[in-house]
Amino acid sequence: MNVQPIPRSRGRRAGLSAVVLAGVLTLVSACDGGGSGNKSDKPADGPSQAVVNILPKDGSGDVATSGALKVTAEQGSLTSVKVADAKGNAIDGKITNGGAAWEPSSHLAASTKYTVDAIAKDKKGRTSAKHAAFTTLTPQNTFVGYFTPEDGSTVGVGMPVSINFSRGITDPKAVERAIKVTAEPAVEVKGHWFGNDRIDFRPEKYWAAGTKVTVNLNLDGVQGREGVYGSQTKTVKFTVGRSQVSTVDAKSHQMTVERDGKLLKTVPISAGRPGNSTYNGQMVISEKHDVTRMDGRTVGFGGEYDIKDVPHAMRLSTSGTFLHGNYWSGSSTFGSENASHGCVGLEDERGGGDPNTPAAWFYNNSLIGDVVVVKNSDDKTIQPENGLNGWNLPWSEWGKPGKDAGKDS
């Protein structure tokens, strides 16, 4: 029997084909392995087990502005919660409790429609989403805050932010949380309540010259007292000008005026006479009037005086302390004796038309918010709530609940 040998070239091709086939199988095997790894990272098939809950329910109305909005997740964790009003303004909040809940950072506005869009993910990475819309209550009774200083003004270094409310506040913490006072350059600012209808904000020491202050009043929807809600959203900005602090020495009858830490001028004065002495302490100029009327009957002095044209008048207290021009006392009074009913007088002329008088000079060189310190008077230190004079309350006491804060009235 004849046996034909297999051609050598055919054997080489067969061997090469086997090698190529093995390589292809290896490559396919490698690709399959990589694909399996990627698929394991993808969410599993099927519906998510995560359940998103939103309160109030979709379509709700007359919703409370605080405490009613709650977003939670069951059998999963929240990954995104977006709450916005009809204008697209977002409500800040944070996811808490390991993703089990979301809570807003502040109250909601009154009479406002909000939408909520929340997403949660279960343990297998599958997502679940929910949408809801609701409208907050429309209050029958409201309050606002009357603020000083004015928006856009330039003030002295002693000017606090003072807000007087149109209704007595019985939840001062809620109202205070809705007010934010910031400064540039940054400095710690704290609020202090005087009674139940006024809060002042200030730093520990006088503002630095040039400081820019921003006040955000987010009172809309805040329940300040039972059934009474804030109705105000306002941003106020003001600038602190140069530093001017004047010191009245009731004993020497002189006032020194310091500008940016340097002596600018010494001015002779007349303070309160015995029995009607001037308050001691740090006082802030809160008003300026070219000419004003001063009637003793408005501050408990009966008919002792009624001067209809007091020039260059600057208010230092709510109770009636002014630093003002005086044309009715002789020139020799200033710098030598105390003759007023408690005010600080500077020499002036009737009508205040002469810019060279001491009173005119000081008036023209003063800003609302400038500090006037009175010392060596026979009177007590002025109460911090009497005018814008909270600087007389130690920083250690500033921020603690004041007398009658939060009480009903």
Secondary structure, DSSP 4 states (H G I P E B T S, - for coil): ---PPPPHHHHHHHHHHHHHHHHHHHHHHHHHHHHHHHHHHSPPSS----EEEEESPTTEEEE-SSS--EEEEESSEEEEEEEEETT-PBPPEEEEGGGTEEEESSPPPTT-EEEEEEEEE-TTS-EEEEEEEEEE---SEEE-EEEES-TT-EE-TT--EEEEESS--S-HHHHHHTEEEEEES----EEEESTTSEEEEE-SSPPPTT-EEEEEEE-TT-EEETTEEE--EEEEEEEE-S-EEEEEETTTTEEEEEETTEEEEEEE-B-BPTTSPPPBEEEE--EEEEEEEEEGGGGT-TTS-EEEEEEEEEE--TTS-EEEEESSS-GGGTTT---BSS-EEEE--TTS--TTSHHHHHHHT--TT-EEEEES-SSPBPPTTTTT-GGGS-TTTTTS--TTTT---
